[in-house]
Amino acid sequence: MRLLRTYRKPLKLEVLTSLLLIISALSALVIYNSPLKSVYNYIFNRIFLVEGFSLHMFVNDFLMAIFFLVAGLEIKYEILHGNLSTFKKASFPVIASFGGVLVPALIFFIFNVNTPFLSGICIPISTDIAFAVGIFFIFKKKLDSNLKVFLLSLAVVDDLISIISIGVIYSIDVNFTYLLIALLILIILIVANLVFKIDSVTYYLISGIFLWYFVHLSGIHSTISGILLAIAIPSNKRKRISTLEKLQHILVPINSLFIIPLFAFANTGVSLVYNIDISNTYSLVLGIVLGLSLGKPIGIMLFSYIACLIGITEKPRNISWVSVLFVSLIAGIGFTMSIFVSEVAFIHNFALVDIAKMSILASAIISILSTISAIFLYSFIEKSRGVHKISWDSRYNIK
C-alpha cells in the first residue's frame, strides 16, 4: 500500500516495493524449477513454528493479516479524509472499480460454471497495488502523475471487495464460540477507541494479535482480522498525528519491504512442468487470464461510461476516456492478491494452485504489454498535436 501523505519519499518506496516484488517472484520461479526445489519446499512446508503451523501458513495467514491491516488503514483513511470521503470524490473511481470486479467474475463464471474450479471466481477480481503503481511510475513521463489517484482509488475499493470476499466465500466450518470471542474483542477495541479514547499503538497491536488468534480458530480466514482491527483504530484529525497515522508509519515500510516480497517469494514457487493435462483445466486458465487482462479494462470502462451516461456520476474535467483506458489496463495486474486467493480457493489441490499461479503471471504479462502498447501508440498519434500527458482532474490531486 502507498505511504501516508506525511511521508517525504512515498514514490521511492512504491517503486522499490515493485522492484522487490518482481525480484522475489522471479527468484522463486528459478529456484522452484532447479535442484533447489526440495530446499524451497522444506523451508516453507516442513518447518513448523508451532505444531501444525508451517512457515508457509505463517506467511499466508499471519503476515497477510498485517497486509490487510495496512490495506484496511488505507481504506479507512480514504473514507474519512481522502479520495473516498465524499460522494463527488468517490463515485467515479468506485463505480469503475465495481465494474472491474464484476465483469472479471462474470467471465470466470461463464467459463467455469459447470466445472470444479468455480471456487476460484475471486481470483481475477483484484488489482495488485504494488505492481500496478510500479508500472505506472515506469511511464510517469508519459502519464500525468495525478492519474495515480484514480488508480489508487480503484485499487483501494478492489482491496475492500477482495477482503470481504475472502472472509465470506472462503470460510468453512465456522466455530461460533471462537467467532463470538473474536467479536467481543473487536467490540472492546471499538469501545476503547470511542468511549475511553485510548490511542496507544501498543494496546491495539497486542489486542490485534488476540483478535487474529480467535478469528483463526473460528474457521473464518484469519486475514479478515486485519480489516476488523483497522475499523477500531482511532483516526482523530484534531491531533497532529493520529493513532492510525502512527500505525501506518510503523507498518507501511514493514509491509512494503518485507511482507509483500516475502509473500511473493513464498507463493510464486511454481513448477513449469505439470503432472496434469492442461486441457482438463482449460476453462480455469481462460477464466483467470481473460478475467484479469480483458475483464478488468472492459468492466472499468463499461461501468464508468454507463454511470456517466445515465447521470449517476460525472467524469472529472480534463480527464479523457483514453486515460481511463490506460489505468484500466494497468489494473489488470492482479498478482499478489490473485495468488493469495488461488492459495485459499484451491488449498487442497496443489496442481490447480500451480496452474492458477501461472495463469495469473501470464495475465500480468499481457496487461503490462497491453499498457505499453497502448501508451506508445497513443503517444505516437498525439505527438504531432502537442499532447504529451494524459491528466487527471487537478480537483482530485491530493498533495
Order of alpha helices (4+ residues) and beta strands (2+ residues): alpha-alpha-beta-beta-alpha-alpha-alpha-alpha-alpha-alpha-alpha-alpha-alpha-alpha-alpha-alpha-alpha-alpha
